Amino acid sequence: MKKIGIYIHIPFCKSKCPYCDFYSVKVNDEEMDRYVQELNKKFEYYSKDLADNDYIVDTVYFGGGTPSTLGTARLVKLLKTINNSFSLAEDVEITMEMNPTSRGLIDFSILKEMGLNRLSVGMQSAVDDEMKLLGRNHTQRDVEYTVRTAQKCGINNISLDLIIGAPEQTKSTLKQSMDFCNDLGVQHISAYILKIEESTPFYKMKENLNLLTDDEQAEQYLYVCEYLESLGYCQYEISNFAKKCYESRHNNKYWQCEEYLGIGPSAHSFYKGKRFYYDRNFSYFYDNKTIDDGLGGSKEEFIMLNLRLKRGLIFKEYKDKYLQNIPEKFINKAKLLSKAGYINLEKEKVSLTKKGYLLSNTIISELLSCI
């Protein structure tokens, strides 16, 4: 059977972080109840089509927003419908994003029984002063309690988020955060360079924030890559590091151009060769109105996504998929970029160096111009 992942967007947050540009609204019990009902209807709707086309679901990802704000009872309703509606792989990976502040709403034991086996916790920093500057309402102790509680309940695949380039952040405080993650024994770390989006409060106040320069951010990023590797967290994507065999299987689908269904406002899908998405509002989602985003799986898209991965673009995989070799013009451009230290060019593949990751958009665009 063909494998597919399901992304479920939970667009509720207790409060909005000043740097966040993801679609979310304030927690509302009545709206959350209705939303859960609508999600279950969508699960049943899509399950029939997946079954008719011989698909098996091997990853499920609750993202947000803050999925944990739904609370245990609502999440159980969703997981029951997922278990009853879809054909799930025996080793299905089911991930939930959560914030430490909503840990009191979650019974990890019950969710574990329902199939939840991976957590992605929005820590961002293990230094309390940095958390405050980022608008986070939790402390280091809250993060530790959340992780330890989940581990005691048998959830042993846990990821922590870390922001690089937070206001007033130093290498010393970054090291504190990375050591904290390692001491907790988490298996995965997502480390993102802070980007100031125009629609966020941080954008309006950026002149008053003690932000790092681009060069300082780059230096911190390279330091994070090096230090996490020394702790045994292998970098497998531009912003993601994992212990052996603990890479995010769901997120790997995006980067390897595999199929997935996105359910919820702002959620995107790649299914049966087409890309489509729901608009950033509830009414379109409730009416099941999706927006066509064209065909997916083009050569350019395949190259772009695979170059985000440390393994890089495997030439044989490209040839098997598109029945043609990588153009010589592409190889010649890669040779020039290799001499500049931005990529590794080998006989069977091409991949970005850590230096190349910092300019990934520019490097990838140059390579794609040769396709």
N, C-alpha and C positions, 0 to 999 in steps of 0.2 A: 504494500500500500504506500501511497505517497504521503510524506510527512509535511505537517504544517504547524505553525505556531499561532497562538491567539493572544493578542494584546487587548487588555480591557482598561480603558481610561476611567479613573474615578476622580471627577473634577471638583472635589471638595477639600477645603483647607480651613483649619481653625483661624489662621491669619496668613496673609500673603507676605512672603519674604521679599525684601526690597530689590533683590537682584533677579528674581524669577520671572520668566516670560511664558511659562507654560499656562495653558488654559485652566483656570480654576475659579470657583465661587465659594462664598462663605458657607460653612456648615449649616444645614437646615434639615431638621428631622423629617419634616413632611416631604420635602423634595428628595431626600435620600431614599425614603421608602418608595416613592414613585419611581425613582431612578433604578432601584434594584428590580422592581417589577418589569420595567422596560428592558433592562439588560437580559433578564431571564427569557423574555419574549424573543429578543434578538438571538440568544443562544439556540433556542429551539428552531428559529427560522434558518440560521446558518447551518445547523447540524444536519438538516435534511439534505442540503446541497452538498455538504462535505461527504456525507454517506453515499449519495448518488454518484459522486466522482471518485470514490475509493481513497479518501484521505483519512489519515490517522493523526491525531493531535499529540505532539510530543513535547510541546512547551506551552505554558500558560503564564502570562505576566500581568499582574495588577499594578498599573502605574498611575501617576497622578500629576497634580493634586496630591492628596494624602489618603491612599486607600484604607489605612488603619482607622481613619475617622468614622468609617461605616460601623465599626464595632463588630464583635464576634457574631452576633445573631444574623446580621445582614450578610456578612461574608459567608456564613454557613449556608444560607439560602442560595447564594451564587454558586458555591462549590458543589452543592447537591445537584443543581441543574446541570452544571458542567459535567459532573460524573455520570448523570443519567442520560444526557443528551448526546455527548460526543463519544466517539471511539477513541479512547486514550491509550497511549503506549504504556507498557508496563513500567517503564522507567521515566514516565512523564516528569518534567521539571516544572514545578508550580511556584512562582515567585510572587512575593508581595512587597511593595515599597511601603515604608512606614517612617514616621517621625517618633523619636523617643517620648515626646510630650503626650502622644496618644496611646502609650503602652498600657495605661489603665483600662482601656476599652477592649483590650485583646486578651483572649485566653489561648495561649499558644498550644496547649495540650489538645484542645478541641479542634483547632485548625489543622494541627498535625494529623489528627485522626481522619480529617476530611481530605488530606492529600497535600496540604501546604508543606513544602520541603526546602524552601529557600527564602531568605529575607534580604532585602536591600534597605539599609538603614541610613536615613539622611543625617549624617553626623556633621559633615562639612569641615569641622575642626574639633580637635580634642582640647583646645585652649579656650577657657571660658571667656576671656576678654575678646578673642576673635569671634566667638559665637555671637556675642552681644553686638559687635560691629556689623555682623552679617544679618542681624535681625532675627537670630535664632532664639527660641524661648526655652531651650534646654541647656543642661550643663553636662560636663564630662561624666559626672556621677549618673545622670539619667541614661546616657548612652551605655555605660557599663552595666547598669541594672537591666536594661532592655536586652542586651546581648546575652548576659549570663542567664537570665530567665528563659530566653528562647533555647539556649543550649541545654539547660536542665530538662526542658520539655522534649528534647530529641531533635531539634532543628539545628543541624550542624553545618549547614551551607549558608554562610552569612557574609554579606558584602557591606562595607562602609564607604560612604561618599566622602571625598576630601576635596576642598577647593584650594587651588594654587593661585597665589596672587591676591589673597584677601587683604583688606586694608590693614596696614601696619604689621603684616606677616613677615617673619624672618626665617632664615634657614633653621635657626635654633627652634622656633616654634613649630615649623614643619616637621622637624625631627621628632619633637614631642608627640605630635599627632600620629606619625607613622609608627613610632615605638608603642604607642597606646594601642593601635590596631593589632600590631604583632603580639603584644602581651595578652590581648583578649583572645588570641588564637583564631581570628576570623580568616576565612579562606580567600577572600576577594576584596580588592580595593579599587574603586573608581576615582581617579584623580583628574579633575577638570580645571583648566585655566579659567579664572574669572573673566567673563565677557560682559560688558555693560551694554545691555539692550536698550534701544530707544524708548520702549514702552514701559520701562520700569522706574520706580522712584530713585534708584541709584543713578540713573542717567541724569535726572534733574539736579541731583546733588553732587555730581561727580567732581566738580571743582573744589568741593569742601572735603572730599575723601582723600585720605593719605594713600593713594593708589600707587602701585609699583609701575615703573616704566616698562616698556616692551622688553628691553634688554634684561631688566631685573626679573621679569616673569619668565623669560626664556632660561635664565640661569637657574631659577627655582625649579622649573620643569625638568631640566636635565639632572638636577640634584635628586629630585624625587625618583626619576627613572633609575638612577644609579643606586640609590639607597634601598629602594624597595627590592631591587634585584638581589642586593646583598642579604636581605632578610628572607629570601626564598620566594618572593612574589614575582613571577615571570611576566613580563609585559607581553601581551598578545594582541593589543590594539592600541591606538594612539593614547587613549585615556584609561586603559583597563589593565589590571595586574591580578594574577591569580596564582594560588598554589597549584601544583600539578593536578590536572584532571578537574579543576574547579572553575574553568572558564564559564561565563554565562552562555549557556546553550541557546537561550532565546535571542539574546543580542547578536550572537554569531550569525543567526539567520539573516539579519539585516545586512551585515557586512559581506556575507557570502551569496547575496542575491537569491536567497531562498524564499519560499512563500510564507505569508502570514496574513491573518485577518485582524484588523484593528476595529474595535467596537467601542463607541463612545464619542462625544463631541471632541473634535480635533484629531481623532485617531485615523491613521493612514493604513491602507492595505495594499498588498501585492498578491493577487490571486488570479489564477488562470491567465497569466500573461498581462493582466491589466492592473494599473494603479488607480486607486480612488480613495476618497477620504470623506469624513463628516466635517461639516463646518463647525466653527467654534461657538455653537449655541445649542440649547436643549431642544428647541422646537424642530429643527431640521433632523435631529437624531430621533426624536420621538416619531416623526413622520417617515422615518427611514429614507431620507433624501441624502444620497451620496453625490459627491462631486467627482466627475471623471478627471483623472490626472494623466491620461494617456497610457501608452503601452509601456511595460516594464521589461527589464532584462536585456537592454541594448548592450552592445559591446562597450560603449563608453561608460555606461552605468556599472557594468561588471568590473571593469578596470578600476574605476574610481573607488568602489566599495572595497574591493580586495586589497587595494593599496593602503587602506586604513589598518589592515592587519599586519602584524609583525612577519607572518609567513609570506606576505606579499602576493603578487600575481604569479600564479603557476602557469607557465606557457602551455603545458599539455592540457590543463583544464580549459584554458581559453580555446585551444584548437578543437578539443572534443565538443565543446559547446557551440562554437560558431563555424566549425569545419574549415578553418583557415589559420594560417600561422600569423603571429604578431608581425605587423609590417616592419620592414627593414628601417624605414624612417623612424619608427618608434625606438628601435634598438640603438640607432645612431644617437638619438636625443638622450637616451638613457646612459650611453657611454659618456657623454659630456657632463651630465649631472652627476655621474659616478665620480668623475675626476674632481668635481667640486665638493664632493663629500656628502651629497644630499641623498644618494641612493646606493644600494648594493645591487650590482648586476652580476648574476651568475648564469651558468649555461641553461639552467632549467627555470629560472624565475628572476623577478625584479622586486625589490622591497625598499621602503624608505629607511634611512638611518634615523637616529634620534634627532640629529640636526635637521634632517628632512621633515620630520614630524612637525617641527616648529613652523615650517613654511609649506605645509602639506597642500593647502588649496592652490598655491602658486605652482608648486612642483607638479601636482597632478594635472592641472590645466595645461601646462607645457607638454606633458606626455600625451594628453588626450588630443591636442592639436595635430598629432602625428597619426591619428587613426582615420 
